[in-house]
Each structure stands twice: as structure tokens, then as C-alpha cells.
Amino acid sequence: MNRHKARRNLGPAGWILLIAAVAAPAGAQERINKKLPPFNVDVMVGWDGCYRPMEWAPIEVLITPNLKDPFEGELELSAQQDDLTTMRILRHVATTPGFPLRVPLAAKLVFGSESCDLTIRGLDGRVKWRKTYDVSSFTGARRQVTVVGVKDVLIGVAGRAGFGLLRLPRRAVSDVDGEQGSVHVRGKVTRMLPVDWTGHAGLDLLVLYDADFTEVNKHQAQAVADWVRNGGRLLIVLGKNVPPAGSAVGKLLPFRPAAPRVVRLPVGQLKSQWGCREADRPGQRKLTPVVACWQLPRRLPGGWRVVTVAGEVLPPAASAPATGGATAEDVPIFVHGPVGFGQVGVLSVDPSAVGGVQGENVARFWGEPMGALLGARRVKIAQSTVTRQDDYNYQFELDPSTAAAANAVLEHLLTIPELRPLSIWVVIGLLLSLAVLIGPVDYLVLKRLNRLPLTWITSAAYLALFSVGAYYGVRALRSGSAQVRVVSVVDGVAGAGRAWRTSYSGIFAPISDDYRLADVREDEWFSSVVPTEGSWLYGYSRRNPTREITCVQREGGNRPASVPINIWSMQCLIGESPAGKMPFAAKLKRDGATLELTITNLADRPLVDGCVRLADNLVMDYDSVPPGKTRTFRRRLSRRRPWKECLGDLDRHPYDTDARRFHGDEAYFTLPTRRRTEAIEAYLSRGAAVVCARYVEDVPADFRLARMKGTYNHVRMARLVVTPSEGPPR
């Protein structure tokens, strides 16, 4: 009864307040839901924030949807790639409510890049989400990324990072041609390894430290294998896990590690060479020399080396150093050797298993395995004396040889009549003709006709006539079909299977248009390239981009979808991909200073000429080989200047076109090919030879222009590493 009276006594105002109180929680929750963005997106650049300017870097995008329904659309990453170009990368995405989506990408970032834009669009093309992310800052704020210099060493780690590996930067420096740099060690979760080889391109060394290979999918394993064969360096530390024999990583090894044995290592070596110390505090693990050591072969293919340690092999049931029945022998603890153009090393023991005090003092242990793999780049145990210029905040030094080589290739692409400036005498002649026509000629003619007041009309007509004539005259001089000029390098090792190709392409536009590319390989990685001025890049003088290319990126490739080019200009691109096969096959037989080359041209174009290079700059030239034919050349070796000296002409003769003419060897030292060149020089030092060939073709290398005709000029350089057999020539 009282409740009914209370309801009657509420009145209109009371009912309004009651309804508002009941509806408030639901309305507040609805407003909160409306404020939530459709996606939460996190971005991670490089290897834990480390990247190299002008090289491919991994970019991880983690999308957490706040939607009730599944979503399908397109992710767009836009970032400045070089001084003139912005690259837009498109990637198809599909999300499920409640499940985060990882989108692995790879991109090149210009030095001083401050931001990148991320956009998510639906299938209808409408923008669903957009945000700009800070990449770095030159205003004194905390940097989001670390720039890795040309003299620095970047080491990526997956799995565990034991035995003082993460402390290595505190006690070690890099040494490149006698100049010091910093050592960066950055880790990734094993399941987050890049799915494309370009994600590893900026690394000097990848360490798989007892990585759980069940977390590595086939795309990630293939990415590691492709990167190694293209010049990467891999160190595998065996612990509880070994690479599966059928995986792409397992196939890099010419052997299969056998079941581990119990080995007692010499305590003196653990202290002197491994940097270990006895436990000096309660709770620390005691130094124990008894470890499980995987069995590595003592005999391996040519080029592979075995490092042993004097140890004692204990019986299988042994679990303590005091156990009898030990057998003293040299135990293989580290093996390393070439795989394609890369290097692979295997440590048969987890060094952290020895216990004891493992701090910065163990950094010296990593010097031997890393030094064997890094080649010209060395890791030395020393205190860094490098002046970092505020961690490369304002300036960044390029490798002078790679910059000069790339500029030489680009200069060859840009050297076409249509891009040459008009002669100054033509301009002077036209201006003098216009002055004479408007001046004395116009005056004399109109005076004779007694129409001098018409000079206002005739002068304007002459100006209009000359303007139209100048426009169509220049257009006639530079009109015609589009041109595609290409310089490509194909490298292979005899018996190694996959070859690798790098191409520099220049597309000349007779008209302004969006140039579409056809017949692009699925595994091709395209990026833009522009000439560089000098050996230094400055963050405060970075140019705003004036060009833009759009690429579609999927697992295995980055293919252009849109290349807009302005009239009478050229857009240059780099293409990188595995090559199906070499365009020729070769066999060598050497007898002292005489060399016999048997070469078969497998291409459908003539092999113009070539040479064979051996160690100590010994060279033999050979002549042309028709398509599908085999020829044999017997000649004496002569000594020639080193490869790199061809780059010296660019500095010695900066204005002499004849002395600086393009030979093709310059393409061997550009940024995408230099590691393969370094690997070839290492092969030569071990007794191998490299057969070089040059093709000049009128067919495209990696693509053709869609929807329009074009002329093609393709200079293809090919190199094949071959081991000569000994014996007198036939």
C-alpha cells in the first residue's frame, strides 16, 4: 500500500528523474563504446628499434580490433623512403573480433625520417582508421629508433640471449677497415621473426640461440635461408633444440648434428678463453665443466672449418666430473662455412650451461665465432672510443664506395638524349630571333604598310607564336615512346642452386602518366632509388618528397601498383629477387698461368664478352658466345687492377665523360650487391674463380610497361663462382 502511494506521489518531475537514473549506466556505457576507436594499432620499427637508412627494415604492425563483426580491408603504410620519394605500401588484412592480428611488413626509411602514416580502409575504399606515428625526433625529445651507422655492427638474436650476449655492446666495438663503430645486439621473439628475407637485410649477424624451431613457420625459415644465401651471416647455438632436417634452416647445414654427448671441458680454458669465474656469492651457480655437447662432423665440404677443444667424453650415464671411464679427445665445438654468398656457423654447446659468473667478462668468448662469420667486419673486445654525434641525430655517413657505385649506375640510366638540357646557343638563337622579329622587322613592315599602331597586336601575336612553337618544338625533340633502361646483376655459385638478381631500372616518361608494370615476378622486391650528393646525409636538410610510388606487399614480394611519373623525367627503381638459373654454365681447368674456360650460353641473347677472375687480381678475358652455343677459350692469365679501382675513376675524373664511362663493374659495389661481391672475393682467396659475363639486350629484366609501348635497353652482368680443376689444358 505504501509503495503504491509513493508511486502516485512521485509526480511528473519524479518520474523523469527515476527514468534518467535507471538509463544513466546504459547511456554512459554506450558513450564509452562510441569513444573507442575501431582499432588499437601498435607499430614496431626495425630490430627492437634499430634500423639502417636506405636498407630494408622490418616493421611489425599489431592490430587489435574493437569491432563486434569481422573486418576485411586494406592496411596502408606511408613513409619517406629517400630524399625524393614517398612509398605507400598496401597490404590486405582481415580481423576477427577478440583476436589481435600481426601484420609483418618491410620498408626502407630515409635518414631523419620523423613519422610514418598508417591507414586502414574497408573494401569500399572508405577510411576506417588513420594515425601518424613518430619515428624519430630532432628536437631533443627521446628517440624512438636507433640509426645504425655504416661502421656499426647490428646483431639480431632470437631464442635466448644467454652467456652475456646482451652485454656485448658494453665490452665490444666493431672494426671496419681500421675504423671503430658500435655493436648493437637486439632481440626478437622467435615466433615474431620476419617472414621475408628483407626483414633481415639490415643485420650483420643473426644468432638463433637455442631457438624453439616449432615456433618458426615455413615462411620465416625460408626468409632466413634466402637471406643467408644472398650474403647474410647466421650463427646457430645448439641447446635443447636443433633445426629440423626438412626445414629451410636445416637444409643450410651440410650435416645433421648427432645426439649430444656428455663432455668435460678444461676449467682453465673456461676461465681464460671463455671469461668464466667461480661463483663468489651464495645462490650463484657453481662453475661446472660438464656439459652436453652435440656431435659435429670432423670432415666437411670445401670451405668449412672445424674448431675443436681438448675435452673428455664421459660415459652416457655420467653426471658428475668424478665419474670414471672418460675418454680424452679433441671435441668439435664450432663449425662454420659458406652457404651461397653467406656464412653459417654452429656452436655445438650452450655456453651458459657451464654456470659460474657470466657477466661482461664473457664477451671475449663471442669474438671467435662472430669474427669467423663477419669477415671484413670484426667484433673486438675493447672500450668504445666512437663519437656518436648525439647518436646520429643530425648527420649520417654513407659508405663512399657504395654511394659512388650507385651514382655511376644511375648516371648510366639517366644518360639519354631526351634528358639532356637544351644547348644554350639554341636558347640564345631563339631569343635573338624573337628580338629581331619584334624590333626592326615588325617596325619596318608596319611602317611600310602605314600601320604602326598595330604593333601592340603583332607583338602579342609573335609572343604567343613563339611560346606555342617553343612548347611543341621541345615536345617534338623529346617525344616518342617510353624508355626503360636496366642494369642488372645475376650472381650464382656453381652447385649451390638458387642464384640472386639485383636490377636498377629507369623509366623515362614522354608524357605525364601513371605507369603500370606488367609481368612482375611474385618474389620481386621493388623500391625507389635516387642519386646521393656526397657521403653525408643531414637530418636538418632533409628534403620534402616530391615523388610517390605505391606497392602491394604480400609474403614474398613488394610489387609496384602505381608509378606516377611527370613528363620528361625518369623514375628509377631497384628490384631484388632470387633468380631461377644462371644465364650461362662454365667449367675451368688451370695449369699454372694458363687457363681453359668452357662456357655455354644458356640465354636467348648473345653473350657479348666477359672475363675470369682469380685471386691476386689474375684475369683472363674471353670473347662473345652465341645463344645456345658452347665455346672453349685457352689463354694466359694477366694481372689486372682490382675491381674496386673502377670506382676511383669517378673521383679522379669527375668531369671527363670518356674516363668515367660506364663499364658495368660499378654495379658490383652498390648497396644490394656489395655483400655478394665480398663473398666472391672470399671465395677467390680460397682458390675459387669467378666467371663474369656481359649481355646487352633489348628485352626487359623484371617487368614491361602495361598499356603502352616502350623501348628497352638492358645491360645484364652475370657472375658465377666456379672451382677450377688442375691439369694441363687439352
Helices and strands as residue ranges (DSSP letters): H 2-35, E 39-45, E 50-51, E 56-65, E 71-80, E 85-95, E 101-108, E 115-122, E 127-134, E 146-147, E 153-159, G 165-167, H 168-171, E 172-176, E 179-181, E 183-188, G 190-192, G 197-200, E 205-209, G 213-215, H 218-229, E 233-237, G 250-252, E 258-264, H 267-272, E 290-295, E 305-313, E 327-339, E 342-347, G 351-354, G 360-366, H 367-374, E 377-381, H 389-392, E 395-397, H 400-414, G 417-419, H 424-436, I 437-441, H 442-448, G 452-454, H 455-478, E 482-493, E 499-509, E 513-515, E 517-518, E 525-528, E 536-538, G 539-541, E 547-554, E 557-565, E 569-579, E 584-591, E 594-601, E 607-613, G 615-617, E 618-622, E 630-636, E 638-639, H 645-652, G 665-669, H 674-685, E 689-697, E 704-705, E 710-722, E 725-726
